[in-house]
């Protein structure tokens, strides 16, 4: 699309071309879309860059640091202004991040003349550490009871939380268990495993936990839990995408998990299929329905 000084191109088309070039990490295309003397601001008036000589290196550094991808949530256009509401996903040294962003673009003569960026909450997925175990176990206890409502009885939820749920510290040692934080507050945890154990915390394990063979055995998805106040905000999906990418990089071609009933909708939406319904026998004659699920990567 030829954009330079073409007043026939709508501001919306100009901004969409900018978004496409951003996601392609195409700095020359971005510089063709921005006016030669364009300005970028952190809203409302903090100047970030002026002109191609500053805007180009700013994009280059951003793309090299985190390979970002912008997900458009909503767009409003009024005259020469276009306002985009986005989530910008990126890589970090030990995980991934997602940041809410409102970008306001002023388009004149077919090019972006000014842009203002308002940054929202930063959601970060990182490798879990031994120092996180106590906080993760507390989150798991809250999640295990509160988010089981409507799927299990109160007795079932309390029993599985007490006797089964919790951190498997072998996954922490293997660096395959993760936490999600938003502005420093822990909101979710979960991971994958290259070991045989299918579910359960340290107290539920007995005996060795051997490594799986990626060539012939599926990896495991393990212990996804979300803070009840942060449910249905995409955190489980964020964990799943990262775990699948990590498992693929380790050579696995399939994944398996044991799902509690509250987790089945997330796993189905992620492409898993139920291969077996079974139940777990817990103390006090409590039986807990579970589903074994499988997905090819």
C-alpha positions as CSV (number, residue, x, y, z in Angstrom):
1,X,0.0,0.0,0.0
2,X,1.5,3.3,-1.1
3,X,0.8,5.7,1.8
4,X,3.1,8.6,1.6
5,X,1.1,11.9,1.2
6,X,-1.9,10.0,-0.3
7,X,-4.9,11.8,1.1
8,X,-7.2,9.3,-0.5
9,X,-6.3,6.6,2.0
10,X,-8.5,6.8,5.1
11,X,-7.0,7.3,8.5
12,X,-8.3,3.9,9.5
13,X,-6.5,2.2,6.6
14,X,-3.3,4.1,7.5
15,X,-3.4,2.9,11.2
16,X,-4.2,-0.7,10.1
17,X,-1.2,-0.6,7.8
18,X,0.8,0.6,10.8
19,X,-0.4,-2.3,12.9
20,X,0.4,-4.9,10.2
21,X,3.9,-3.4,9.8
22,X,4.4,-3.5,13.6
23,X,3.4,-7.1,13.8
24,X,5.7,-7.9,10.9
25,X,8.6,-6.0,12.6
26,X,9.0,-4.1,9.4
27,X,10.8,-0.9,10.4
28,X,11.1,0.6,6.9
29,X,7.4,0.1,6.3
30,X,6.7,1.8,9.6
31,X,8.8,4.7,8.7
32,X,7.0,5.1,5.4
33,X,3.7,5.3,7.4
34,X,4.9,7.9,9.9
35,X,5.5,11.4,8.7
36,X,9.2,12.4,8.4
37,X,8.7,14.8,11.4
38,X,6.2,12.7,13.3
39,X,6.2,12.7,17.1
40,X,5.4,9.9,19.6
41,X,4.2,10.6,23.1
42,X,3.4,8.8,26.3
43,X,0.0,10.2,27.0
44,X,-0.6,13.0,27.6
45,X,2.6,15.0,26.8
46,X,5.8,13.1,27.5
47,X,7.8,13.1,24.3
48,X,9.2,9.7,23.3
49,X,10.6,10.3,19.9
50,X,10.6,12.8,17.1
51,X,11.2,12.1,13.4
52,X,12.5,9.0,11.5
53,X,16.0,9.3,13.1
54,X,14.5,8.6,16.6
55,X,11.4,6.6,15.8
56,X,13.2,4.0,13.6
57,X,15.8,3.0,16.3
58,X,13.0,3.0,18.9
59,X,11.1,0.4,16.9
60,X,14.3,-1.6,16.1
61,X,15.2,-1.8,19.8
62,X,11.6,-2.8,20.8
63,X,11.5,-5.6,18.2
64,X,14.9,-7.0,19.2
65,X,14.1,-6.9,22.9
66,X,10.8,-8.8,23.0
67,X,9.4,-9.7,19.5
68,X,6.1,-8.0,20.3
69,X,2.8,-8.8,18.7
70,X,-0.2,-6.4,19.0
71,X,-3.7,-7.8,19.4
72,X,-6.4,-5.3,18.4
73,X,-9.3,-5.4,20.8
74,X,-11.3,-2.3,19.6
75,X,-10.9,0.7,17.3
76,X,-12.6,4.0,17.1
77,X,-12.2,6.5,14.3
78,X,-13.2,10.2,14.3
79,X,-12.0,12.5,11.6
80,X,-8.2,12.4,11.5
81,X,-8.0,10.6,14.9
82,X,-7.9,6.8,15.2
83,X,-7.9,5.2,18.7
84,X,-6.8,1.6,19.1
85,X,-7.3,-0.6,22.2
86,X,-4.7,-3.4,22.2
87,X,-2.9,-6.1,24.1
88,X,0.7,-6.2,23.2
89,X,2.3,-9.6,23.7
90,X,6.0,-10.1,24.0
91,X,8.9,-12.3,25.1
92,X,10.9,-11.8,28.3
93,X,14.1,-13.4,29.4
94,X,12.3,-16.2,31.3
95,X,8.7,-16.1,30.0
96,X,6.2,-13.8,28.2
97,X,4.3,-10.6,28.9
98,X,1.1,-8.9,27.9
99,X,0.4,-5.2,28.3
100,X,-2.8,-3.3,27.7
101,X,-2.3,-0.3,25.5
102,X,-4.5,2.6,24.2
103,X,-2.9,4.2,21.1
104,X,-4.2,7.4,19.6
105,X,-3.0,8.3,16.1
106,X,-3.4,11.6,14.3
107,X,-3.3,11.0,10.5
108,X,-2.6,13.9,8.1
109,X,-2.1,13.6,4.3
110,X,-2.0,9.8,4.5
111,X,0.6,9.5,7.2
112,X,0.7,9.4,11.0
113,X,1.8,12.8,12.2
114,X,1.5,12.2,16.0
115,X,0.8,9.2,18.2
116,X,0.0,9.1,22.0
117,X,0.4,5.8,24.0
118,X,-1.4,5.1,27.3
119,X,0.0,2.0,29.0
120,X,-2.2,-0.2,31.2
121,X,-1.5,-3.1,33.4
122,X,1.6,-5.3,32.6
123,X,0.9,-9.0,32.9
124,X,4.0,-11.1,33.1
125,X,4.6,-14.9,33.0
126,X,7.9,-16.0,34.4
127,X,9.6,-19.1,35.8
128,X,8.5,-20.0,39.3
129,X,11.1,-19.9,42.0
130,X,11.5,-21.8,45.3
131,X,10.7,-18.5,47.0
132,X,7.3,-18.5,45.3
133,X,6.1,-21.9,46.7
134,X,4.3,-20.6,49.8
135,X,2.4,-17.9,47.8
136,X,1.6,-20.4,45.1
137,X,0.2,-22.9,47.6
138,X,-2.0,-20.2,49.1
139,X,-3.3,-19.2,45.7
140,X,-4.0,-22.9,44.8
141,X,-5.9,-23.3,48.1
142,X,-8.1,-20.3,47.3
143,X,-8.6,-21.3,43.7
144,X,-9.3,-25.0,44.4
145,X,-12.3,-24.2,46.6
146,X,-13.7,-21.0,45.0
147,X,-13.6,-22.0,41.4
148,X,-15.0,-25.5,42.0
149,X,-18.4,-24.1,42.8
150,X,-21.0,-25.4,40.4
151,X,-18.7,-28.4,39.4
152,X,-18.1,-30.1,42.7
153,X,-19.7,-30.1,46.1
154,X,-18.1,-28.1,48.9
155,X,-16.9,-31.4,50.5
156,X,-15.3,-32.6,47.2
157,X,-13.6,-29.2,46.6
158,X,-12.2,-29.0,50.1
159,X,-11.0,-32.7,50.0
160,X,-9.2,-32.4,46.7
161,X,-7.6,-29.1,47.8
162,X,-6.5,-30.6,51.1
163,X,-5.2,-33.9,49.9
164,X,-4.1,-33.5,46.2
165,X,-3.7,-29.8,45.1
166,X,-0.5,-28.0,45.6
167,X,2.9,-27.3,44.2
168,X,5.0,-30.2,42.8
169,X,8.4,-28.8,43.7
170,X,10.1,-31.0,41.1
171,X,8.6,-28.9,38.4
172,X,10.0,-25.8,40.1
173,X,13.4,-27.4,40.1
174,X,13.0,-28.4,36.4
175,X,12.0,-24.8,35.6
176,X,8.8,-26.0,33.9
177,X,6.4,-24.3,36.4
178,X,5.4,-20.7,36.0
179,X,3.6,-17.8,37.7
180,X,1.7,-15.0,36.2
181,X,1.9,-11.6,37.8
182,X,0.1,-8.3,37.1
183,X,1.9,-5.2,38.4
184,X,3.7,-7.5,40.8
185,X,0.7,-9.4,42.2
186,X,0.5,-13.2,41.6
187,X,-2.6,-14.1,39.8
188,X,-2.0,-17.6,38.4
189,X,0.4,-20.5,38.3
190,X,0.7,-23.6,36.2
191,X,3.2,-25.5,34.1
192,X,4.1,-28.6,32.1
193,X,6.3,-31.6,32.9
194,X,8.7,-33.9,31.2
195,X,8.1,-36.4,34.0
196,X,5.7,-39.3,34.5
197,X,3.6,-37.9,37.3
198,X,0.2,-36.8,36.0
199,X,-1.1,-34.8,38.9
200,X,-0.7,-33.9,42.5
201,X,1.5,-32.0,44.9
202,X,4.6,-33.2,46.7
203,X,2.5,-34.9,49.4
204,X,0.5,-36.9,46.8
205,X,3.7,-38.4,45.3
206,X,5.4,-41.6,46.2
207,X,8.5,-43.1,44.6
208,X,10.6,-41.9,41.7
209,X,9.3,-39.5,39.0
210,X,11.2,-40.6,35.9
211,X,11.7,-38.5,32.8
212,X,9.4,-39.2,29.8
213,X,10.6,-40.1,26.3
214,X,9.5,-37.3,24.0
215,X,9.7,-39.6,21.0
216,X,7.0,-42.0,22.3
217,X,5.3,-40.4,25.3
218,X,3.2,-37.3,25.8
219,X,4.4,-34.5,28.0
220,X,2.2,-33.4,30.9
221,X,0.2,-30.2,31.6
222,X,0.3,-29.7,35.3
223,X,-1.6,-27.8,38.0
224,X,-3.2,-24.7,36.4
225,X,-4.7,-22.4,39.0
226,X,-6.0,-18.9,38.8
227,X,-6.8,-16.4,41.6
228,X,-10.6,-16.4,41.9
229,X,-10.8,-12.6,41.4
230,X,-8.9,-13.0,38.1
231,X,-10.8,-15.8,36.6
232,X,-11.9,-15.6,32.9
233,X,-9.3,-13.0,32.0
234,X,-7.3,-15.3,29.7
235,X,-4.6,-16.2,32.2
236,X,-5.1,-20.0,31.7
237,X,-4.8,-19.6,28.0
238,X,-1.6,-17.6,28.4
239,X,-0.2,-20.4,30.5
240,X,-1.2,-23.0,28.0
241,X,0.3,-21.2,25.0
242,X,3.6,-20.9,26.8
243,X,3.6,-24.5,28.0
244,X,2.9,-25.8,24.6
245,X,5.7,-23.8,23.1
246,X,8.1,-25.0,25.7
247,X,7.0,-28.7,25.3
248,X,7.5,-28.5,21.5
249,X,10.9,-27.0,22.0
250,X,11.8,-30.0,24.2
251,X,10.8,-32.4,21.5
252,X,7.3,-33.5,22.6
253,X,4.6,-34.0,20.0
254,X,1.7,-34.5,22.3
255,X,0.5,-33.5,25.8
256,X,-1.7,-35.2,28.4
257,X,-3.3,-34.0,31.6
258,X,-5.8,-35.0,34.3
259,X,-8.4,-32.4,34.4
260,X,-10.7,-31.5,37.3
261,X,-14.2,-30.6,36.0
262,X,-13.7,-26.8,36.3
263,X,-10.7,-27.0,34.0
264,X,-12.3,-29.1,31.3
265,X,-13.7,-26.0,29.4
266,X,-10.3,-24.3,29.2
267,X,-8.6,-27.5,28.0
268,X,-11.3,-28.2,25.4
269,X,-10.9,-24.7,24.1
270,X,-7.1,-25.3,23.9
271,X,-7.7,-28.4,21.6
272,X,-7.6,-31.2,24.2
273,X,-10.0,-34.1,23.9
274,X,-11.3,-36.4,26.7
275,X,-9.8,-39.9,26.4
276,X,-11.1,-41.3,29.7
277,X,-13.4,-40.3,32.6
278,X,-12.3,-41.6,35.9
279,X,-12.6,-40.8,39.6
280,X,-10.2,-40.2,42.5
281,X,-10.9,-41.9,45.8
282,X,-10.3,-39.4,48.6
283,X,-10.6,-39.8,52.4
284,X,-14.0,-39.9,54.1
285,X,-15.4,-41.9,51.1
286,X,-15.3,-38.9,48.8
287,X,-15.1,-39.7,45.1
288,X,-13.9,-36.9,42.7
289,X,-14.7,-37.1,39.0
290,X,-11.7,-36.3,36.7
291,X,-11.0,-36.5,33.0
292,X,-7.9,-37.7,31.3
293,X,-7.3,-35.4,28.2
294,X,-4.9,-35.5,25.3
295,X,-3.7,-33.2,22.5
296,X,-1.3,-33.6,19.6
297,X,0.9,-30.6,19.1
